[in-house]
Amino acid sequence: MAITAQLAEFPLQVRFTAPASGVTALFGPSGAGKTCTLRAIAGLDRHRGSQVRFAGETWQGQAHWLPTWQRPLSYLFQESSLFAHLNVLDNVRYGLRRRGGTQAHDPMELLERLGLAPLAQRQPQSLSGGERRRVALARALAPAPRLLLMDEPLSGLDRARKAEILPWLAQLSRRFATPMLLVSHELQEVARLADRLVLMDRGRVHHEGGLIATLARADLALADRDDASVVLEAKVNRIQEAAALAEVSVGQQQLRVLLPPGLKQGQTLRLQIAARDVSLATCEPRGSSILNILPARVSALREAGAGQTLVALELDGGGALLSRITRWSCEELGLQPDMPVFAQVKSVALLT
Amino acid sequence: MLNPADLQALWLTLQLAALSTLLLLLLGIPLAWWLARSRARWRFALEALIALPLVLPPTVLGFYLLLALGSRGPLDFIGLAPLAFSFKGLVIGSVIYSLPFVVQPLQNAFERIGPRPLEVAATLGARPLDALLTVALPLARPGLLSAAVLGFAHTLGEFGVVLMIGGNIPGETRVASIAIYEHVESLDYAAAHGLSLVLLVLSFVLLLLVFRARRGDRVLSL
């Protein structure tokens, strides 16, 4: 896709490709032109000279324009934007009636799956914020779109509501093979949902690549964020009920994490580790309360703000970490690229 | 209470108002839709033109309509029989005269719905006309009701334009307001009272409907 537009503040020039499956996230600060890009892809805005191609079909080209209603997509807006004059079930059926093909989902089954079946006859005004988002999600998924566009699907929800919706989104992105394009400025959301990242700022794409590899890079602006963190794919090896711990493997390394309810042996999940939660030692620490001390190798070093250094690490046996330490410590330890170190991981977040 | 001639005038008034309202909605919905959604630079000129009957003396409007509808007028020229002093002429006059009362509430309602519900509809595969009928109109229902009732009520009270282009032909152009004027002219105050009271009560009830509809307004649930 190549979107070119002149926005009020800056020209938008975006060119990226998204794979035919999985979740691609357009990630960047507010006002980076992410929503604009998404709207152009959906055909809600028309910018001269832009090109949008999807799976070999031209949606927008030099002299070609496919109106939104003919594009086989669904769009999840920032607000749930349910039709106030229709009840929950009729909202979900709206797209089905117009574009439901053989792939389309049974609306009741979809509501059931999203835990909304008892609300089918209710009017949108009587639902909670979280319920409305789920209805909007069901409505978007019902006609089995070939592309799902999501514009900050969790914005404006409080923590509890977010926690309610996120698992649904994560689950759906895996269960349905529909490729999804997600706009977000929240690292948490992206770490949980995305497979691929397109980093945007001031109307331009700065980097695009796989989520895990991109987050682990020390040389991107991403790593300057206070909440800079990496994501690791892990598999549950063993559950130690008595200690309320789970042993998970990342590459050939074992980590122990606090056991969340419902975790099963053999399950795969994502771990998120923040750079500020990783400290370094040059020899193996002993007698530490820290559960996870992993042998690693320094792959890159970079100054990051006042008195701080960002260290990119490669774990022995696969996987990468970021660590943010003081420049003083970095000099004291004499850290150099390729040096072996021990990474002490203070906290690990499980993204199930 | 009302003599047969007055009843006939009242019945004619109601027919005129009903038919005009129907035509006003058919004309007003696309017009208001376009005005609410268009970004055309000369949109304001059309808005001003539609609002003209709000400020223009009805006699001025009636005078030009008389010229347009009369024999040797432009309408006669394109083959339509002269419509002045006929019921059809009154309908045309009423539609023009009441247009702002129908277009403005509709335009406000469409503007208040905003583009979002229609964008949602488009992403769900609804073509523009489909989205208008299944999303915009149902959401604009209070505005639609306001527009219909105001158009109807305003046509009921029309006087100046009717006098100019319709005259006072019983059963054809003699509407209630003209009949009241006649009664007053001939000092038959009792008859004037009867007919006036009917119009007063009818108009009040219609306006009650409008203001009640505005209460239960809801557009979009976020």
Boltz contact constraints between the chains, C-beta under 6 A:
constraints:
  - contact:
      token1: [A, 44]
      token2: [B, 119]
      max_distance: 6.0
  - contact:
      token1: [A, 68]
      token2: [B, 122]
      max_distance: 6.0
  - contact:
      token1: [A, 68]
      token2: [B, 123]
      max_distance: 6.0
  - contact:
      token1: [A, 69]
      token2: [B, 122]
      max_distance: 6.0
  - contact:
      token1: [A, 69]
      token2: [B, 125]
      max_distance: 6.0
  - contact:
      token1: [A, 69]
      token2: [B, 126]
      max_distance: 6.0
  - contact:
      token1: [A, 69]
      token2: [B, 127]
      max_distance: 6.0
  - contact:
      token1: [A, 74]
      token2: [B, 123]
      max_distance: 6.0
  - contact:
      token1: [A, 75]
      token2: [B, 123]
      max_distance: 6.0
  - contact:
      token1: [A, 79]
      token2: [B, 222]
      max_distance: 6.0
  - contact:
      token1: [A, 81]
      token2: [B, 116]
      max_distance: 6.0
  - contact:
      token1: [A, 81]
      token2: [B, 120]
      max_distance: 6.0
  - contact:
      token1: [A, 82]
      token2: [B, 221]
      max_distance: 6.0
  - contact:
      token1: [A, 84]
      token2: [B, 218]
      max_distance: 6.0
  - contact:
      token1: [A, 84]
      token2: [B, 220]
      max_distance: 6.0
  - contact:
      token1: [A, 84]
      token2: [B, 221]
      max_distance: 6.0
  - contact:
      token1: [A, 85]
      token2: [B, 138]
      max_distance: 6.0
  - contact:
      token1: [A, 85]
      token2: [B, 139]
      max_distance: 6.0
  - contact:
      token1: [A, 94]
      token2: [B, 124]
      max_distance: 6.0
  - contact:
      token1: [A, 95]
      token2: [B, 124]
      max_distance: 6.0
  - contact:
      token1: [A, 95]
      token2: [B, 125]
      max_distance: 6.0
  - contact:
      token1: [A, 98]
      token2: [B, 125]
      max_distance: 6.0
  - contact:
      token1: [A, 98]
      token2: [B, 126]
      max_distance: 6.0
  - contact:
      token1: [A, 99]
      token2: [B, 125]
      max_distance: 6.0
  - contact:
      token1: [A, 124]
      token2: [B, 221]
      max_distance: 6.0
  - contact:
      token1: [A, 125]
      token2: [B, 221]
      max_distance: 6.0
